[in-house]
Amino acid sequence: MNYAFSPGLSPVDLIGGRVVVPDKVFNATIWPGYALTPGWQFPELSSGDYGIPALQAKPNFGVGVSGGGLRATALALGWLRGLH
């Protein structure tokens, strides 16, 4: 699904009920689905138009970070920078 909003339109903020008028044009592409559904694939890993060959060639890798404070965030950011 593709959605486009441009200046002059008045999309409604569904959470606050406010009318939001963007000052710039933007496009967003949404792929509905649930990552845990069998057979569902992230668009960048698919062989379609949005597939990224360099990303598809890399092995899967996952990182989990935990915490909720400023120190935990700084520590996690340092770890992620170190992995880069």
All heavy atoms as a GROMACS GRO file, in nm:
protein
  622
    1MET      N    1   0.085  -0.117   0.000
    1MET     CA    2   0.000   0.000   0.000
    1MET      C    3   0.089   0.123   0.000
    1MET      O    4   0.189   0.127   0.069
    1MET     CB    5  -0.087   0.001   0.124
    1MET     CG    6  -0.194  -0.106   0.125
    1MET     SD    7  -0.301  -0.090   0.269
    1MET     CE    8  -0.211  -0.197   0.380
    2ASN      N    9   0.052   0.221  -0.078
    2ASN     CA   10   0.126   0.345  -0.081
    2ASN      C   11   0.038   0.457  -0.031
    2ASN      O   12  -0.079   0.466  -0.066
    2ASN     CB   13   0.172   0.378  -0.222
    2ASN     CG   14   0.282   0.286  -0.268
    2ASN    OD1   15   0.375   0.261  -0.194
    2ASN    ND2   16   0.271   0.235  -0.389
    3TYR      N   17   0.094   0.542   0.053
    3TYR     CA   18   0.024   0.658   0.105
    3TYR      C   19   0.106   0.782   0.075
    3TYR      O   20   0.227   0.780   0.089
    3TYR     CB   21   0.004   0.646   0.257
    3TYR     CG   22  -0.084   0.531   0.296
    3TYR    CD1   23  -0.030   0.408   0.329
    3TYR    CD2   24  -0.222   0.545   0.297
    3TYR    CE1   25  -0.111   0.302   0.365
    3TYR    CE2   26  -0.304   0.439   0.333
    3TYR     CZ   27  -0.248   0.318   0.366
    3TYR     OH   28  -0.328   0.214   0.401
    4ALA      N   29   0.043   0.886   0.033
    4ALA     CA   30   0.114   1.012   0.010
    4ALA      C   31   0.034   1.124   0.072
    4ALA      O   32  -0.086   1.134   0.056
    4ALA     CB   33   0.131   1.036  -0.139
    5PHE      N   34   0.102   1.208   0.147
    5PHE     CA   35   0.040   1.326   0.206
    5PHE      C   36   0.115   1.447   0.155
    5PHE      O   37   0.235   1.444   0.140
    5PHE     CB   38   0.048   1.322   0.359
    5PHE     CG   39  -0.029   1.209   0.419
    5PHE    CD1   40   0.036   1.099   0.470
    5PHE    CD2   41  -0.168   1.213   0.423
    5PHE    CE1   42  -0.036   0.993   0.524
    5PHE    CE2   43  -0.240   1.108   0.479
    5PHE     CZ   44  -0.174   0.998   0.529
    6SER      N   45   0.047   1.552   0.129
    6SER     CA   46   0.113   1.672   0.081
    6SER      C   47   0.052   1.794   0.148
    6SER      O   48  -0.056   1.787   0.205
    6SER     CB   49   0.098   1.682  -0.071
    6SER     OG   50  -0.038   1.690  -0.107
    7PRO      N   51   0.122   1.907   0.142
    7PRO     CA   52   0.068   2.028   0.203
    7PRO      C   53  -0.071   2.058   0.148
    7PRO      O   54  -0.099   2.039   0.032
    7PRO     CB   55   0.169   2.136   0.162
    7PRO     CG   56   0.294   2.061   0.136
    7PRO     CD   57   0.252   1.928   0.081
    8GLY      N   58  -0.156   2.104   0.236
    8GLY     CA   59  -0.293   2.135   0.195
    8GLY      C   60  -0.392   2.026   0.234
    8GLY      O   61  -0.510   2.052   0.249
    9LEU      N   62  -0.344   1.903   0.248
    9LEU     CA   63  -0.431   1.795   0.293
    9LEU      C   64  -0.439   1.801   0.445
    9LEU      O   65  -0.352   1.855   0.511
    9LEU     CB   66  -0.377   1.659   0.250
    9LEU     CG   67  -0.373   1.633   0.100
    9LEU    CD1   68  -0.312   1.496   0.073
    9LEU    CD2   69  -0.513   1.639   0.040
   10SER      N   70  -0.540   1.743   0.501
   10SER     CA   71  -0.556   1.745   0.647
   10SER      C   72  -0.578   1.605   0.700
   10SER      O   73  -0.688   1.569   0.738
   10SER     CB   74  -0.674   1.834   0.685
   10SER     OG   75  -0.649   1.965   0.645
   11PRO      N   76  -0.474   1.520   0.704
   11PRO     CA   77  -0.491   1.389   0.765
   11PRO      C   78  -0.514   1.404   0.915
   11PRO      O   79  -0.463   1.494   0.978
   11PRO     CB   80  -0.358   1.318   0.737
   11PRO     CG   81  -0.262   1.428   0.711
   11PRO     CD   82  -0.339   1.543   0.654
   12VAL      N   83  -0.593   1.318   0.972
   12VAL     CA   84  -0.627   1.325   1.114
   12VAL      C   85  -0.535   1.232   1.191
   12VAL      O   86  -0.515   1.117   1.155
   12VAL     CB   87  -0.774   1.286   1.136
   12VAL    CG1   88  -0.807   1.282   1.284
   12VAL    CG2   89  -0.865   1.384   1.064
   13ASP      N   90  -0.479   1.282   1.298
   13ASP     CA   91  -0.399   1.202   1.389
   13ASP      C   92  -0.496   1.110   1.464
   13ASP      O   93  -0.581   1.156   1.539
   13ASP     CB   94  -0.326   1.295   1.485
   13ASP     CG   95  -0.242   1.220   1.588
   13ASP    OD1   96  -0.256   1.096   1.598
   13ASP    OD2   97  -0.164   1.285   1.656
   14LEU      N   98  -0.483   0.978   1.443
   14LEU     CA   99  -0.579   0.884   1.498
   14LEU      C  100  -0.572   0.873   1.650
   14LEU      O  101  -0.668   0.838   1.715
   14LEU     CB  102  -0.559   0.746   1.436
   14LEU     CG  103  -0.584   0.739   1.286
   14LEU    CD1  104  -0.554   0.599   1.236
   14LEU    CD2  105  -0.726   0.778   1.254
   15ILE      N  106  -0.457   0.904   1.708
   15ILE     CA  107  -0.443   0.889   1.853
   15ILE      C  108  -0.501   1.010   1.924
   15ILE      O  109  -0.581   0.999   2.015
   15ILE     CB  110  -0.296   0.868   1.891
   15ILE    CG1  111  -0.248   0.735   1.833
   15ILE    CG2  112  -0.278   0.871   2.042
   15ILE    CD1  113  -0.102   0.708   1.851
   16GLY      N  114  -0.460   1.129   1.884
   16GLY     CA  115  -0.502   1.248   1.955
   16GLY      C  116  -0.624   1.316   1.895
   16GLY      O  117  -0.678   1.409   1.954
   17GLY      N  118  -0.668   1.274   1.777
   17GLY     CA  119  -0.782   1.337   1.713
   17GLY      C  120  -0.750   1.474   1.657
   17GLY      O  121  -0.839   1.549   1.618
   18ARG      N  122  -0.622   1.508   1.651
   18ARG     CA  123  -0.581   1.639   1.598
   18ARG      C  124  -0.575   1.633   1.446
   18ARG      O  125  -0.558   1.528   1.387
   18ARG     CB  126  -0.442   1.675   1.648
   18ARG     CG  127  -0.429   1.680   1.797
   18ARG     CD  128  -0.285   1.699   1.834
   18ARG     NE  129  -0.204   1.597   1.768
   18ARG     CZ  130  -0.089   1.551   1.813
   18ARG    NH1  131  -0.038   1.600   1.923
   18ARG    NH2  132  -0.022   1.459   1.750
   19VAL      N  133  -0.585   1.749   1.384
   19VAL     CA  134  -0.564   1.759   1.240
   19VAL      C  135  -0.420   1.802   1.220
   19VAL      O  136  -0.374   1.901   1.275
   19VAL     CB  137  -0.661   1.862   1.177
   19VAL    CG1  138  -0.628   1.881   1.031
   19VAL    CG2  139  -0.804   1.815   1.194
   20VAL      N  140  -0.347   1.724   1.142
   20VAL     CA  141  -0.206   1.750   1.119
   20VAL      C  142  -0.188   1.786   0.972
   20VAL      O  143  -0.229   1.711   0.885
   20VAL     CB  144  -0.121   1.625   1.152
   20VAL    CG1  145   0.025   1.650   1.124
   20VAL    CG2  146  -0.144   1.583   1.295
   21VAL      N  147  -0.129   1.899   0.946
   21VAL     CA  148  -0.102   1.942   0.808
   21VAL      C  149   0.050   1.942   0.790
   21VAL      O  150   0.119   2.027   0.845
   21VAL     CB  151  -0.160   2.081   0.780
   21VAL    CG1  152  -0.131   2.122   0.637
   21VAL    CG2  153  -0.309   2.082   0.808
   22PRO      N  154   0.103   1.847   0.714
   22PRO     CA  155   0.248   1.842   0.695
   22PRO      C  156   0.297   1.961   0.612
   22PRO      O  157   0.226   2.011   0.526
   22PRO     CB  158   0.271   1.710   0.621
   22PRO     CG  159   0.140   1.669   0.569
   22PRO     CD  160   0.034   1.739   0.648
   23ASP      N  161   0.420   2.004   0.639
   23ASP     CA  162   0.475   2.116   0.564
   23ASP      C  163   0.558   2.071   0.445
   23ASP      O  164   0.601   2.152   0.365
   23ASP     CB  165   0.560   2.205   0.656
   23ASP     CG  166   0.672   2.129   0.724
   23ASP    OD1  167   0.675   2.006   0.714
   23ASP    OD2  168   0.755   2.194   0.787
   24LYS      N  169   0.580   1.940   0.430
   24LYS     CA  170   0.654   1.886   0.317
   24LYS      C  171   0.582   1.764   0.261
   24LYS      O  172   0.509   1.697   0.332
   24LYS     CB  173   0.795   1.846   0.358
   24LYS     CG  174   0.881   1.962   0.403
   24LYS     CD  175   1.020   1.915   0.437
   24LYS     CE  176   1.103   2.034   0.481
   24LYS     NZ  177   1.239   1.994   0.514
   25VAL      N  178   0.607   1.734   0.136
   25VAL     CA  179   0.549   1.617   0.072
   25VAL      C  180   0.632   1.495   0.110
   25VAL      O  181   0.754   1.501   0.114
   25VAL     CB  182   0.548   1.633  -0.081
   25VAL    CG1  183   0.502   1.506  -0.150
   25VAL    CG2  184   0.461   1.750  -0.122
   26PHE      N  185   0.566   1.386   0.145
   26PHE     CA  186   0.639   1.263   0.171
   26PHE      C  187   0.557   1.144   0.123
   26PHE      O  188   0.436   1.151   0.111
   26PHE     CB  189   0.676   1.248   0.319
   26PHE     CG  190   0.557   1.224   0.410
   26PHE    CD1  191   0.515   1.096   0.437
   26PHE    CD2  192   0.490   1.330   0.467
   26PHE    CE1  193   0.406   1.073   0.521
   26PHE    CE2  194   0.383   1.310   0.551
   26PHE     CZ  195   0.341   1.181   0.578
   27ASN      N  196   0.625   1.037   0.091
   27ASN     CA  197   0.562   0.912   0.050
   27ASN      C  198   0.605   0.803   0.146
   27ASN      O  199   0.718   0.802   0.192
   27ASN     CB  200   0.604   0.872  -0.092
   27ASN     CG  201   0.550   0.967  -0.195
   27ASN    OD1  202   0.433   0.999  -0.195
   27ASN    ND2  203   0.637   1.013  -0.283
   28ALA      N  204   0.515   0.714   0.175
   28ALA     CA  205   0.546   0.601   0.262
   28ALA      C  206   0.488   0.475   0.198
   28ALA      O  207   0.377   0.476   0.147
   28ALA     CB  208   0.485   0.621   0.400
   29THR      N  209   0.566   0.370   0.196
   29THR     CA  210   0.521   0.242   0.147
   29THR      C  211   0.507   0.149   0.266
   29THR      O  212   0.598   0.140   0.348
   29THR     CB  213   0.620   0.184   0.046
   29THR    OG1  214   0.636   0.277  -0.062
   29THR    CG2  215   0.569   0.052  -0.012
   30ILE      N  216   0.395   0.082   0.276
   30ILE     CA  217   0.367  -0.005   0.389
   30ILE      C  218   0.345  -0.147   0.338
   30ILE      O  219   0.270  -0.168   0.242
   30ILE     CB  220   0.242   0.044   0.464
   30ILE    CG1  221   0.266   0.185   0.517
   30ILE    CG2  222   0.206  -0.052   0.577
   30ILE    CD1  223   0.143   0.250   0.572
   31TRP      N  224   0.411  -0.241   0.401
   31TRP     CA  225   0.393  -0.381   0.367
   31TRP      C  226   0.318  -0.446   0.482
   31TRP      O  227   0.377  -0.474   0.587
   31TRP     CB  228   0.528  -0.451   0.349
   31TRP     CG  229   0.601  -0.406   0.228
   31TRP    CD1  230   0.593  -0.458   0.103
   31TRP    CD2  231   0.694  -0.298   0.220
   31TRP    NE1  232   0.675  -0.389   0.019
   31TRP    CE2  233   0.738  -0.289   0.088
   31TRP    CE3  234   0.744  -0.206   0.312
   31TRP    CZ2  235   0.830  -0.195   0.045
   31TRP    CZ3  236   0.835  -0.111   0.271
   31TRP    CH2  237   0.877  -0.107   0.138
   32PRO      N  238   0.189  -0.467   0.467
   32PRO     CA  239   0.114  -0.529   0.577
   32PRO      C  240   0.158  -0.674   0.595
   32PRO      O  241   0.187  -0.744   0.498
   32PRO     CB  242  -0.031  -0.518   0.533
   32PRO     CG  243  -0.027  -0.503   0.385
   32PRO     CD  244   0.105  -0.440   0.352
   33GLY      N  245   0.164  -0.715   0.716
   33GLY     CA  246   0.201  -0.852   0.745
   33GLY      C  247   0.256  -0.863   0.885
   33GLY      O  248   0.275  -0.764   0.955
   34TYR      N  249   0.282  -0.983   0.925
   34TYR     CA  250   0.332  -1.010   1.058
   34TYR      C  251   0.456  -1.097   1.042
   34TYR      O  252   0.450  -1.203   0.979
   34TYR     CB  253   0.223  -1.079   1.140
   34TYR     CG  254   0.261  -1.107   1.283
   34TYR    CD1  255   0.299  -1.004   1.368
   34TYR    CD2  256   0.257  -1.235   1.333
   34TYR    CE1  257   0.334  -1.029   1.499
   34TYR    CE2  258   0.291  -1.261   1.464
   34TYR     CZ  259   0.329  -1.157   1.547
   34TYR     OH  260   0.364  -1.182   1.677
   35ALA      N  261   0.568  -1.054   1.097
   35ALA     CA  262   0.696  -1.120   1.074
   35ALA      C  263   0.698  -1.265   1.122
   35ALA      O  264   0.780  -1.343   1.075
   35ALA     CB  265   0.807  -1.041   1.141
   36LEU      N  266   0.609  -1.303   1.213
   36LEU     CA  267   0.609  -1.440   1.263
   36LEU      C  268   0.518  -1.533   1.183
   36LEU      O  269   0.510  -1.651   1.210
   36LEU     CB  270   0.570  -1.442   1.410
   36LEU     CG  271   0.665  -1.366   1.504
   36LEU    CD1  272   0.615  -1.371   1.647
   36LEU    CD2  273   0.806  -1.421   1.495
   37THR      N  274   0.450  -1.479   1.082
   37THR     CA  275   0.364  -1.560   0.997
   37THR      C  276   0.452  -1.644   0.904
   37THR      O  277   0.542  -1.589   0.839
   37THR     CB  278   0.271  -1.471   0.912
   37THR    OG1  279   0.194  -1.390   1.000
   37THR    CG2  280   0.180  -1.554   0.823
   38PRO      N  281   0.430  -1.775   0.896
   38PRO     CA  282   0.511  -1.858   0.807
   38PRO      C  283   0.506  -1.807   0.664
   38PRO      O  284   0.401  -1.775   0.611
   38PRO     CB  285   0.447  -1.997   0.819
   38PRO     CG  286   0.377  -1.996   0.951
   38PRO     CD  287   0.331  -1.854   0.971
   39GLY      N  288   0.622  -1.795   0.602
   39GLY     CA  289   0.632  -1.750   0.464
   39GLY      C  290   0.644  -1.600   0.446
   39GLY      O  291   0.675  -1.553   0.338
   40TRP      N  292   0.619  -1.522   0.553
   40TRP     CA  293   0.630  -1.377   0.540
   40TRP      C  294   0.776  -1.338   0.533
   40TRP      O  295   0.861  -1.397   0.598
   40TRP     CB  296   0.565  -1.307   0.659
   40TRP     CG  297   0.545  -1.161   0.636
   40TRP    CD1  298   0.442  -1.104   0.571
   40TRP    CD2  299   0.631  -1.054   0.675
   40TRP    NE1  300   0.457  -0.967   0.567
   40TRP    CE2  301   0.574  -0.934   0.630
   40TRP    CE3  302   0.752  -1.047   0.742
   40TRP    CZ2  303   0.632  -0.810   0.651
   40TRP    CZ3  304   0.809  -0.924   0.763
   40TRP    CH2  305   0.749  -0.808   0.718
   41GLN      N  306   0.807  -1.241   0.449
   41GLN     CA  307   0.946  -1.203   0.429
   41GLN      C  308   0.958  -1.050   0.430
   41GLN      O  309   0.873  -0.981   0.374
   41GLN     CB  310   0.994  -1.257   0.295
   41GLN     CG  311   1.142  -1.249   0.275
   41GLN     CD  312   1.184  -1.320   0.148
   41GLN    OE1  313   1.110  -1.322   0.051
   41GLN    NE2  314   1.301  -1.379   0.150
   42PHE      N  315   1.063  -0.999   0.493
   42PHE     CA  316   1.087  -0.857   0.491
   42PHE      C  317   1.114  -0.814   0.347
   42PHE      O  318   1.185  -0.883   0.274
   42PHE     CB  319   1.205  -0.820   0.581
   42PHE     CG  320   1.174  -0.836   0.728
   42PHE    CD1  321   1.213  -0.948   0.798
   42PHE    CD2  322   1.102  -0.737   0.793
   42PHE    CE1  323   1.183  -0.962   0.932
   42PHE    CE2  324   1.071  -0.751   0.928
   42PHE     CZ  325   1.112  -0.864   0.997
   43PRO      N  326   1.060  -0.700   0.304
   43PRO     CA  327   1.075  -0.656   0.164
   43PRO      C  328   1.221  -0.646   0.119
   43PRO      O  329   1.252  -0.682   0.006
   43PRO     CB  330   1.007  -0.520   0.161
   43PRO     CG  331   0.914  -0.520   0.276
   43PRO     CD  332   0.978  -0.606   0.381
   44GLU      N  333   1.310  -0.598   0.205
   44GLU     CA  334   1.449  -0.583   0.163
   44GLU      C  335   1.520  -0.716   0.144
   44GLU      O  336   1.624  -0.724   0.081
   44GLU     CB  337   1.527  -0.495   0.262
   44GLU     CG  338   1.530  -0.545   0.403
   44GLU     CD  339   1.412  -0.497   0.487
   44GLU    OE1  340   1.315  -0.444   0.434
   44GLU    OE2  341   1.419  -0.516   0.610
   45LEU      N  342   1.462  -0.824   0.197
   45LEU     CA  343   1.520  -0.957   0.178
   45LEU      C  344   1.453  -1.036   0.067
   45LEU      O  345   1.494  -1.146   0.036
   45LEU     CB  346   1.513  -1.036   0.310
   45LEU     CG  347   1.595  -0.980   0.425
   45LEU    CD1  348   1.571  -1.062   0.551
   45LEU    CD2  349   1.742  -0.976   0.390
   46SER      N  350   1.350  -0.979   0.006
   46SER     CA  351   1.278  -1.049  -0.101
   46SER      C  352   1.350  -1.031  -0.235
   46SER      O  353   1.442  -0.950  -0.248
   46SER     CB  354   1.135  -0.994  -0.114
   46SER     OG  355   1.138  -0.863  -0.166
   47SER      N  356   1.308  -1.106  -0.333
   47SER     CA  357   1.367  -1.093  -0.466
   47SER      C  358   1.290  -0.991  -0.551
   47SER      O  359   1.318  -0.977  -0.669
   47SER     CB  360   1.369  -1.229  -0.536
   47SER     OG  361   1.237  -1.279  -0.545
   48GLY      N  362   1.197  -0.919  -0.492
   48GLY     CA  363   1.116  -0.822  -0.565
   48GLY      C  364   1.187  -0.689  -0.586
   48GLY      O  365   1.309  -0.678  -0.572
   49ASP      N  366   1.109  -0.587  -0.616
   49ASP     CA  367   1.162  -0.454  -0.646
   49ASP      C  368   1.238  -0.392  -0.530
   49ASP      O  369   1.326  -0.309  -0.550
   49ASP     CB  370   1.049  -0.359  -0.687
   49ASP     CG  371   0.984  -0.399  -0.818
   49ASP    OD1  372   1.050  -0.471  -0.896
   49ASP    OD2  373   0.871  -0.358  -0.843
   50TYR      N  374   1.202  -0.426  -0.408
   50TYR     CA  375   1.264  -0.364  -0.291
   50TYR      C  376   1.377  -0.447  -0.232
   50TYR      O  377   1.433  -0.412  -0.131
   50TYR     CB  378   1.158  -0.336  -0.184
   50TYR     CG  379   1.057  -0.235  -0.229
   50TYR    CD1  380   0.933  -0.275  -0.278
   50TYR    CD2  381   1.085  -0.100  -0.225
   50TYR    CE1  382   0.840  -0.182  -0.321
   50TYR    CE2  383   0.994  -0.006  -0.268
   50TYR     CZ  384   0.871  -0.048  -0.316
   50TYR     OH  385   0.780   0.044  -0.360
   51GLY      N  386   1.410  -0.558  -0.296
   51GLY     CA  387   1.517  -0.644  -0.246
   51GLY      C  388   1.652  -0.576  -0.258
   51GLY      O  389   1.680  -0.503  -0.352
   52ILE      N  390   1.739  -0.599  -0.160
   52ILE     CA  391   1.874  -0.543  -0.158
   52ILE      C  392   1.972  -0.659  -0.165
   52ILE      O  393   1.993  -0.731  -0.067
   52ILE     CB  394   1.896  -0.461  -0.029
   52ILE    CG1  395   1.793  -0.349  -0.019
   52ILE    CG2  396   2.038  -0.406  -0.025
   52ILE    CD1  397   1.794  -0.275   0.113
   53PRO      N  398   2.035  -0.682  -0.284
   53PRO     CA  399   2.123  -0.798  -0.300
   53PRO      C  400   2.236  -0.805  -0.197
   53PRO      O  401   2.269  -0.913  -0.148
   53PRO     CB  402   2.178  -0.781  -0.442
   53PRO     CG  403   2.073  -0.701  -0.513
   53PRO     CD  404   2.019  -0.608  -0.408
   54ALA      N  405   2.298  -0.692  -0.164
   54ALA     CA  406   2.408  -0.694  -0.066
   54ALA      C  407   2.359  -0.741   0.070
   54ALA      O  408   2.430  -0.811   0.142
   54ALA     CB  409   2.471  -0.555  -0.056
   55LEU      N  410   2.238  -0.705   0.107
   55LEU     CA  411   2.181  -0.747   0.234
   55LEU      C  412   2.142  -0.895   0.229
   55LEU      O  413   2.158  -0.968   0.327
   55LEU     CB  414   2.060  -0.662   0.269
   55LEU     CG  415   1.997  -0.683   0.405
   55LEU    CD1  416   2.098  -0.659   0.517
   55LEU    CD2  417   1.878  -0.591   0.423
   56GLN      N  418   2.094  -0.940   0.115
   56GLN     CA  419   2.053  -1.079   0.100
   56GLN      C  420   2.173  -1.174   0.108
   56GLN      O  421   2.159  -1.288   0.150
   56GLN     CB  422   1.981  -1.098  -0.033
   56GLN     CG  423   1.852  -1.022  -0.042
   56GLN     CD  424   1.797  -1.016  -0.183
   56GLN    OE1  425   1.859  -1.062  -0.277
   56GLN    NE2  426   1.679  -0.957  -0.197
   57ALA      N  427   2.292  -1.126   0.070
   57ALA     CA  428   2.411  -1.211   0.069
   57ALA      C  429   2.471  -1.230   0.208
   57ALA      O  430   2.553  -1.318   0.228
   57ALA     CB  431   2.515  -1.150  -0.024
   58LYS      N  432   2.433  -1.147   0.304
   58LYS     CA  433   2.490  -1.156   0.439
   58LYS      C  434   2.417  -1.262   0.522
   58LYS      O  435   2.297  -1.280   0.508
   58LYS     CB  436   2.479  -1.021   0.510
   58LYS     CG  437   2.567  -0.915   0.449
   58LYS     CD  438   2.558  -0.788   0.528
   58LYS     CE  439   2.654  -0.685   0.471
   58LYS     NZ  440   2.662  -0.566   0.554
   59PRO      N  441   2.491  -1.330   0.612
   59PRO     CA  442   2.424  -1.426   0.700
   59PRO      C  443   2.339  -1.351   0.804
   59PRO      O  444   2.364  -1.234   0.834
   59PRO     CB  445   2.539  -1.500   0.767
   59PRO     CG  446   2.655  -1.408   0.758
   59PRO     CD  447   2.635  -1.327   0.631
   60ASN      N  448   2.240  -1.418   0.856
   60ASN     CA  449   2.154  -1.358   0.959
   60ASN      C  450   2.235  -1.330   1.085
   60ASN      O  451   2.324  -1.406   1.122
   60ASN     CB  452   2.037  -1.450   0.993
   60ASN     CG  453   1.940  -1.461   0.879
   60ASN    OD1  454   1.931  -1.373   0.794
   60ASN    ND2  455   1.865  -1.569   0.875
   61PHE      N  456   2.201  -1.221   1.151
   61PHE     CA  457   2.272  -1.181   1.272
   61PHE      C  458   2.175  -1.104   1.359
   61PHE      O  459   2.098  -1.022   1.311
   61PHE     CB  460   2.390  -1.090   1.232
   61PHE     CG  461   2.472  -1.041   1.347
   61PHE    CD1  462   2.561  -1.125   1.410
   61PHE    CD2  463   2.458  -0.912   1.393
   61PHE    CE1  464   2.637  -1.080   1.516
   61PHE    CE2  465   2.532  -0.865   1.498
   61PHE     CZ  466   2.623  -0.950   1.560
   62GLY      N  467   2.175  -1.133   1.487
   62GLY     CA  468   2.084  -1.063   1.577
   62GLY      C  469   2.156  -1.009   1.699
   62GLY      O  470   2.251  -1.069   1.746
   63VAL      N  471   2.112  -0.894   1.746
   63VAL     CA  472   2.168  -0.832   1.865
   63VAL      C  473   2.053  -0.795   1.956
   63VAL      O  474   1.954  -0.736   1.911
   63VAL     CB  475   2.249  -0.705   1.830
   63VAL    CG1  476   2.298  -0.636   1.956
   63VAL    CG2  477   2.364  -0.738   1.738
   64GLY      N  478   2.064  -0.829   2.083
   64GLY     CA  479   1.962  -0.790   2.179
   64GLY      C  480   2.024  -0.701   2.286
   64GLY      O  481   2.129  -0.733   2.340
   65VAL      N  482   1.964  -0.587   2.310
   65VAL     CA  483   2.011  -0.496   2.415
   65VAL      C  484   1.895  -0.473   2.510
   65VAL      O  485   1.779  -0.476   2.471
   65VAL     CB  486   2.066  -0.363   2.359
   65VAL    CG1  487   2.192  -0.387   2.279
   65VAL    CG2  488   1.964  -0.294   2.272
   66SER      N  489   1.927  -0.450   2.636
   66SER     CA  490   1.824  -0.435   2.736
   66SER      C  491   1.854  -0.315   2.823
   66SER      O  492   1.967  -0.271   2.835
   66SER     CB  493   1.818  -0.562   2.822
   66SER     OG  494   1.719  -0.549   2.920
   67GLY      N  495   1.752  -0.262   2.884
   67GLY     CA  496   1.767  -0.150   2.975
   67GLY      C  497   1.668  -0.041   2.938
   67GLY      O  498   1.610  -0.042   2.831
   68GLY      N  499   1.653   0.054   3.024
   68GLY     CA  500   1.557   0.158   2.995
   68GLY      C  501   1.602   0.296   3.037
   68GLY      O  502   1.530   0.392   3.020
   69GLY      N  503   1.722   0.304   3.088
   69GLY     CA  504   1.769   0.435   3.134
   69GLY      C  505   1.871   0.494   3.041
   69GLY      O  506   1.910   0.436   2.940
   70LEU      N  507   1.918   0.611   3.075
   70LEU     CA  508   2.016   0.682   2.994
   70LEU      C  509   2.149   0.607   2.991
   70LEU      O  510   2.212   0.596   2.886
   70LEU     CB  511   2.036   0.823   3.048
   70LEU     CG  512   2.128   0.913   2.968
   70LEU    CD1  513   2.077   0.928   2.825
   70LEU    CD2  514   2.138   1.048   3.033
   71ARG      N  515   2.192   0.553   3.105
   71ARG     CA  516   2.318   0.479   3.107
   71ARG      C  517   2.309   0.353   3.021
   71ARG      O  518   2.402   0.320   2.948
   71ARG     CB  519   2.357   0.443   3.250
   71ARG     CG  520   2.404   0.562   3.330
   71ARG     CD  521   2.442   0.523   3.468
   71ARG     NE  522   2.319   0.482   3.538
   71ARG     CZ  523   2.313   0.438   3.661
   71ARG    NH1  524   2.423   0.426   3.731
   71ARG    NH2  525   2.198   0.406   3.716
   72ALA      N  526   2.197   0.282   3.028
   72ALA     CA  527   2.180   0.160   2.948
   72ALA      C  528   2.178   0.195   2.800
   72ALA      O  529   2.234   0.123   2.716
   72ALA     CB  530   2.050   0.089   2.987
   73THR      N  531   2.116   0.306   2.765
   73THR     CA  532   2.112   0.348   2.626
   73THR      C  533   2.252   0.383   2.576
   73THR      O  534   2.291   0.343   2.466
   73THR     CB  535   2.020   0.471   2.610
   73THR    OG1  536   1.891   0.436   2.657
   73THR    CG2  537   2.012   0.517   2.468
   74ALA      N  538   2.329   0.456   2.656
   74ALA     CA  539   2.465   0.491   2.617
   74ALA      C  540   2.552   0.367   2.602
   74ALA      O  541   2.631   0.356   2.508
   74ALA     CB  542   2.525   0.586   2.720
   75LEU      N  543   2.536   0.272   2.692
   75LEU     CA  544   2.613   0.148   2.684
   75LEU      C  545   2.577   0.069   2.558
   75LEU      O  546   2.665   0.024   2.484
   75LEU     CB  547   2.588   0.063   2.809
   75LEU     CG  548   2.665  -0.068   2.817
   75LEU    CD1  549   2.814  -0.042   2.825
   75LEU    CD2  550   2.618  -0.147   2.938
   76ALA      N  551   2.447   0.055   2.532
   76ALA     CA  552   2.402  -0.019   2.413
   76ALA      C  553   2.450   0.051   2.286
   76ALA      O  554   2.492  -0.016   2.190
   76ALA     CB  555   2.249  -0.031   2.413
   77LEU      N  556   2.446   0.182   2.281
   77LEU     CA  557   2.493   0.255   2.165
   77LEU      C  558   2.643   0.231   2.144
   77LEU      O  559   2.689   0.212   2.032
   77LEU     CB  560   2.465   0.405   2.180
   77LEU     CG  561   2.505   0.493   2.064
   77LEU    CD1  562   2.433   0.450   1.937
   77LEU    CD2  563   2.473   0.638   2.095
   78GLY      N  564   2.719   0.227   2.252
   78GLY     CA  565   2.862   0.198   2.242
   78GLY      C  566   2.887   0.058   2.188
   78GLY      O  567   2.975   0.038   2.104
   79TRP      N  568   2.810  -0.039   2.233
   79TRP     CA  569   2.823  -0.176   2.180
   79TRP      C  570   2.792  -0.179   2.032
   79TRP      O  571   2.865  -0.242   1.953
   79TRP     CB  572   2.730  -0.271   2.253
   79TRP     CG  573   2.771  -0.303   2.394
   79TRP    CD1  574   2.894  -0.287   2.451
   79TRP    CD2  575   2.686  -0.356   2.495
   79TRP    NE1  576   2.891  -0.326   2.580
   79TRP    CE2  577   2.764  -0.370   2.612
   79TRP    CE3  578   2.553  -0.392   2.499
   79TRP    CZ2  579   2.713  -0.420   2.729
   79TRP    CZ3  580   2.502  -0.442   2.618
   79TRP    CH2  581   2.580  -0.456   2.730
   80LEU      N  582   2.685  -0.114   1.991
   80LEU     CA  583   2.646  -0.116   1.850
   80LEU      C  584   2.750  -0.045   1.764
   80LEU      O  585   2.781  -0.089   1.653
   80LEU     CB  586   2.508  -0.054   1.831
   80LEU     CG  587   2.394  -0.134   1.895
   80LEU    CD1  588   2.263  -0.058   1.883
   80LEU    CD2  589   2.382  -0.271   1.833
   81ARG      N  590   2.805   0.063   1.814
   81ARG     CA  591   2.912   0.132   1.740
   81ARG      C  592   3.036   0.042   1.728
   81ARG      O  593   3.104   0.041   1.627
   81ARG     CB  594   2.950   0.262   1.808
   81ARG     CG  595   2.848   0.370   1.783
   81ARG     CD  596   2.894   0.501   1.844
   81ARG     NE  597   2.800   0.607   1.814
   81ARG     CZ  598   2.809   0.729   1.863
   81ARG    NH1  599   2.905   0.759   1.947
   81ARG    NH2  600   2.720   0.819   1.830
   82GLY      N  601   3.065  -0.032   1.835
   82GLY     CA  602   3.178  -0.124   1.831
   82GLY      C  603   3.158  -0.235   1.728
   82GLY      O  604   3.254  -0.279   1.665
   83LEU      N  605   3.036  -0.280   1.711
   83LEU     CA  606   3.008  -0.384   1.612
   83LEU      C  607   3.018  -0.332   1.470
   83LEU      O  608   3.045  -0.406   1.377
   83LEU     CB  609   2.868  -0.442   1.635
   83LEU     CG  610   2.851  -0.530   1.758
   83LEU    CD1  611   2.704  -0.563   1.779
   83LEU    CD2  612   2.934  -0.656   1.744
   84HIS      N  613   2.993  -0.203   1.453
   84HIS     CA  614   2.997  -0.143   1.318
   84HIS      C  615   3.139  -0.147   1.268
   84HIS      O  616   3.172  -0.176   1.161
   84HIS     CB  617   2.944  -0.001   1.321
   84HIS     CG  618   2.947   0.066   1.188
   84HIS    ND1  619   2.873   0.020   1.081
   84HIS    CD2  620   3.016   0.173   1.143
   84HIS    CE1  621   2.896   0.097   0.978
   84HIS    NE2  622   2.982   0.190   1.012
   0.00000   0.00000   0.00000
